[in-house]
């Protein structure tokens, strides 16, 4: 069933790209994010006065960047193919997701949009042999047409270091550029 849905989505996406070349309703999206994790050394802060650990509940755990290209309808709905690279420090993991991204960005003010994006595809670990699995993500953000601040939950469904999957919570920014044939605003 998943393969049928992915095949249908790919066919729609391919037809949209072909059509978008004529009517120019495509978009380009760039994300950069910092993932966070719970601070395991939080309790050790008060016991060792020379410790470099922090008493923060959450600490940075990685960096990630993604780029995507697709089609949009009046900046409100998007469908694209995205890829990027994620680096998780604690797990010594570098992974590459390749996924379809479906987004909704309704206006909630004159210059403000709320963005909700869901992605599903495949994730590949670099330098770990044949380690790969399903990749899923959910992103919620707020901003303007071109610049959005977001929080994202993502998961690589492959086992590493006695964990069933590699999940992350990330905060970051999205830069988008929408292309039109006509200078028509929504």
KEGUNU-659531 format. One line per field, with one value per residue (C-alpha): residue in three letters; chain; x, y, z. Coordinates in steps of 0.05 Angstrom, whole numbers, plus 32768, in hexadecimal, padded with zeros to 4 digits. Last residue first. Layout:
REM residues N
roba	[Ala / ...]
fiba	[A / ...]
xx	[X / ...]
yy	[Y / ...]
zz	[Z / ...]
REM end
This chain:
REM residues 186
roba	[Unk / Unk / Unk / Unk / Unk / Unk / Unk / Unk / Unk / Unk / Unk / Unk / Unk / Unk / Unk / Unk / Unk / Unk / Unk / Unk / Unk / Unk / Unk / Unk / Unk / Unk / Unk / Unk / Unk / Unk / Unk / Unk / Unk / Unk / Unk / Unk / Unk / Unk / Unk / Unk / Unk / Unk / Unk / Unk / Unk / Unk / Unk / Unk / Unk / Unk / Unk / Unk / Unk / Unk / Unk / Unk / Unk / Unk / Unk / Unk / Unk / Unk / Unk / Unk / Unk / Unk / Unk / Unk / Unk / Unk / Unk / Unk / Unk / Unk / Unk / Unk / Unk / Unk / Unk / Unk / Unk / Unk / Unk / Unk / Unk / Unk / Unk / Unk / Unk / Unk / Unk / Unk / Unk / Unk / Unk / Unk / Unk / Unk / Unk / Unk / Unk / Unk / Unk / Unk / Unk / Unk / Unk / Unk / Unk / Unk / Unk / Unk / Unk / Unk / Unk / Unk / Unk / Unk / Unk / Unk / Unk / Unk / Unk / Unk / Unk / Unk / Unk / Unk / Unk / Unk / Unk / Unk / Unk / Unk / Unk / Unk / Unk / Unk / Unk / Unk / Unk / Unk / Unk / Unk / Unk / Unk / Unk / Unk / Unk / Unk / Unk / Unk / Unk / Unk / Unk / Unk / Unk / Unk / Unk / Unk / Unk / Unk / Unk / Unk / Unk / Unk / Unk / Unk / Unk / Unk / Unk / Unk / Unk / Unk / Unk / Unk / Unk / Unk / Unk / Unk / Unk / Unk / Unk / Unk / Unk / Unk]
fiba	[A / A / A / A / A / A / A / A / A / A / A / A / A / A / A / A / A / A / A / A / A / A / A / A / A / A / A / A / A / A / A / A / A / A / A / A / A / A / A / A / A / A / A / A / A / A / A / A / A / A / A / A / A / A / A / A / A / A / A / A / A / A / A / A / A / A / A / A / A / A / A / A / A / A / A / A / A / A / A / A / A / A / A / A / A / A / A / A / A / A / A / A / A / A / A / A / A / A / A / A / A / A / A / A / A / A / A / A / A / A / A / A / A / A / A / A / A / A / A / A / A / A / A / A / A / A / A / A / A / A / A / A / A / A / A / A / A / A / A / A / A / A / A / A / A / A / A / A / A / A / A / A / A / A / A / A / A / A / A / A / A / A / A / A / A / A / A / A / A / A / A / A / A / A / A / A / A / A / A / A / A / A / A / A / A / A]
xx	[7FC7 / 7FF8 / 7FFD / 803C / 8031 / 8061 / 806C / 80A6 / 80A4 / 80E4 / 80E6 / 8116 / 8108 / 8126 / 8136 / 8123 / 812C / 810F / 8131 / 8124 / 8153 / 812F / 8130 / 8168 / 819F / 81D6 / 81B3 / 8173 / 8152 / 8110 / 812D / 80FE / 80EF / 80CC / 80D1 / 80CB / 80C8 / 80DA / 80C4 / 80E0 / 80C6 / 807A / 807C / 8085 / 806B / 8080 / 806B / 8092 / 8083 / 80B6 / 80BC / 80F6 / 80F1 / 8130 / 8179 / 81B9 / 81DD / 8223 / 8228 / 8252 / 8215 / 81D2 / 819A / 8153 / 8118 / 80D7 / 809F / 8097 / 8061 / 805F / 8035 / 8043 / 801E / 8021 / 8027 / 8028 / 7FDF / 7FCE / 7FBF / 7FD2 / 7FCF / 800F / 8002 / 803B / 8048 / 8091 / 80A7 / 80E8 / 8133 / 8155 / 81A1 / 81C0 / 8201 / 8204 / 8236 / 81FD / 820A / 821A / 81DF / 81ED / 81B3 / 81BA / 818A / 8152 / 810F / 80DC / 80A1 / 8057 / 8040 / 7FFE / 7FF1 / 8027 / 7FF2 / 7FF3 / 8039 / 8068 / 80A9 / 80F2 / 8114 / 8152 / 8164 / 8196 / 81A3 / 81CC / 81D4 / 81CA / 81BF / 81AE / 816C / 815D / 8194 / 81C1 / 81FF / 823B / 8282 / 828F / 82C1 / 828F / 827C / 823D / 8210 / 8216 / 8212 / 81C6 / 81C1 / 81F3 / 81BF / 81A5 / 8167 / 8171 / 816F / 8174 / 818C / 816C / 8179 / 8143 / 8143 / 8105 / 80FD / 80B8 / 8093 / 8059 / 807D / 8045 / 806B / 80A1 / 806D / 8047 / 8084 / 808F / 8045 / 8046 / 8082 / 8061 / 8020 / 8046 / 8071 / 8034 / 8012 / 8051 / 8059 / 8010 / 8019 / 8059 / 8039 / 8000]
yy	[82BE / 82EA / 82E7 / 8300 / 82CF / 8297 / 828D / 8275 / 826E / 8274 / 8256 / 825E / 8231 / 823C / 820D / 81E5 / 8199 / 815E / 811D / 80D3 / 809A / 8058 / 8015 / 802A / 7FF9 / 8026 / 802E / 8011 / 802E / 8054 / 809A / 80C8 / 8112 / 8145 / 818D / 81D2 / 820D / 8256 / 826B / 829C / 82A6 / 82AA / 82C3 / 829F / 8265 / 821C / 81D5 / 819B / 8150 / 811E / 80D6 / 80AF / 8064 / 803B / 8037 / 8017 / 7FF4 / 8002 / 8036 / 806C / 8097 / 8084 / 8085 / 809D / 808E / 80B4 / 80D7 / 8121 / 8149 / 8195 / 81C6 / 8210 / 824A / 8289 / 82D2 / 8310 / 8326 / 82F4 / 82AA / 8296 / 824C / 8225 / 81DC / 81AD / 8169 / 8152 / 8115 / 80F9 / 80ED / 80EE / 80EC / 80D6 / 80E6 / 80C3 / 80C9 / 80B8 / 80F2 / 8122 / 8117 / 8132 / 8138 / 8142 / 8157 / 8141 / 815B / 814A / 8179 / 8184 / 81C8 / 81E8 / 8230 / 8254 / 8260 / 8216 / 81FA / 81CD / 81AE / 81B5 / 81A5 / 81B4 / 8199 / 81AA / 818A / 8195 / 816C / 8160 / 81A5 / 81A4 / 819E / 81A2 / 81D5 / 81CC / 81CE / 81A0 / 81BC / 819F / 81C2 / 81CA / 8180 / 816B / 81A4 / 8198 / 814C / 814D / 816D / 813D / 8116 / 8156 / 8143 / 814A / 8181 / 8185 / 81C4 / 81D6 / 81F2 / 81EF / 8204 / 8204 / 8210 / 821A / 820C / 822E / 823C / 8231 / 820B / 81EB / 81E0 / 81B0 / 8181 / 8188 / 817B / 813D / 8122 / 8132 / 8111 / 80D4 / 80D3 / 80D9 / 809F / 8074 / 8086 / 8073 / 8031 / 8022 / 8030 / 8000]
zz	[7FBD / 7F97 / 7F4C / 7F29 / 7EF1 / 7EE2 / 7F2C / 7F57 / 7FA3 / 7FCC / 8011 / 804B / 8087 / 80CC / 8104 / 8142 / 8144 / 816A / 8156 / 814C / 813C / 813D / 8162 / 8191 / 81A5 / 8187 / 8144 / 8128 / 80EA / 80E6 / 80DF / 8105 / 8102 / 812E / 8117 / 8136 / 8108 / 80F9 / 80B4 / 8080 / 8038 / 803D / 8085 / 80C7 / 80F1 / 80F2 / 80FE / 80DF / 80DF / 80C8 / 80B2 / 8094 / 8086 / 808C / 807B / 8094 / 805B / 8073 / 80AA / 8089 / 8077 / 8095 / 8061 / 806D / 803F / 8035 / 8059 / 8068 / 808A / 8089 / 80B1 / 80A7 / 80C9 / 80A0 / 80B2 / 8085 / 8088 / 80BF / 80C7 / 8080 / 8072 / 8066 / 8056 / 8044 / 8025 / 8021 / 7FFC / 8018 / 8011 / 8055 / 805D / 809E / 80C4 / 8107 / 8140 / 816F / 819E / 8165 / 8136 / 80F0 / 80C0 / 8074 / 803F / 8011 / 7FFA / 7FC5 / 7FC2 / 7FCC / 7FE6 / 7FFA / 800C / 7FE5 / 7FAF / 7F9C / 7FA0 / 7F7A / 7F8F / 7FA1 / 7FE3 / 800B / 804F / 8086 / 80C9 / 8106 / 8145 / 818F / 81AD / 81F8 / 821D / 8268 / 8273 / 82AF / 8284 / 8282 / 8283 / 82C8 / 82F5 / 832F / 832D / 8353 / 833D / 82F3 / 82F8 / 82F9 / 82B4 / 8295 / 826C / 824C / 8224 / 81D9 / 81A5 / 815A / 8138 / 80F5 / 80B0 / 807B / 8031 / 8005 / 7FBA / 7F9D / 7F5C / 7F3B / 7EFA / 7EC7 / 7E91 / 7EBC / 7EF2 / 7EC3 / 7EBF / 7F0A / 7F18 / 7EEC / 7F13 / 7F56 / 7F42 / 7F2A / 7F6A / 7F97 / 7F72 / 7F78 / 7FC2 / 7FCF / 7FA9 / 7FCE / 8011 / 8000]
REM end
